């Protein structure tokens, strides 16, 4: 690359969690290069809000569960070929794939097979400590560098010769703890005294399909004891329409909101949250909003998950603590009875609420909270180092 040219970073983020990480990485890279950088690739709404142009709609890649993935294989294979051809044509200075290892692994493998010589970095280590341990070896073959969110992840990949950088979890640098609850309540037209439950059904179509019917029944039971309570449902634009249709006949008033600011304002305005398992759970912990997590899948996917997943917990707070600080109701345990009882306790038992938020605050320090450099700044340093040293 010539000295007077801007750096060109190719980003691939296939799901909303990766989209958020990549958008923060973009901001950090712009600051560190005085804006002398441009981006291309595949991304979601937060990246697009930051001036990114996506090669195609990233929601095509947000598929979860074996039974859900199979019908989407032809489209996903087409997107892999399209992405690799685009990279080869545009010759970026570095390729950074973010999360979504199933898709990104295939892109990285194809790039290695074509001998492009472009440095390849993956951001967010695959959870080999929970399942598919063989992916650690695959990572070592397909990428040049791995940026890990958790301090203990390096030991799983370094035996295969892969350079691993612990950068910390970007959730600790977000604004999830800085929401304006009063602004949210004013926007949706409720008083400060009105009880508000935050419901987060996930960002994938399959999550919406399986979780929202359960959440609807939970709200119906809660409505009997809390008839004046309102529900706020933060969602993303890719599934907003489906969510609005699904909640249109719930037993309590529902307010669907989109955008990062509105999501964080909803956290600040609410008394408790019922959420799909995922990165959103860390944001709730940062916001000090008491919550419980749930997850439900296609029956075939649920059966396979029970057989393949070896970890005790799904929520990262519980994984790091090695105990259940936040209640998890997954697969067969994701029932109306279980969720209703836990949400009711979170709404009514102040000592229980405070105990959860106190313990989660201690665990968040392990993710890089209260450090001088943010995780995104550390990640940007790794990317720039890879460009300078070509890997």
Helices and strands as residue ranges (DSSP letters): E 7-13, H 16-32, E 37-42, H 45-49, G 58-61, H 66-70, H 73-90, E 94-98, H 101-113, E 119-123, H 135-142, E 145-148, H 154-157, G 158-160, E 163-166, G 170-173, G 176-178, H 181-188, E 196-200, H 205-225, E 230-235, H 240-246, E 254-258, H 260-269, E 272-276, H 280-286, E 291-295, H 299-308, H 316-321, E 328-330, G 331-333, H 336-348, H 350-364, G 365-367, H 375-389
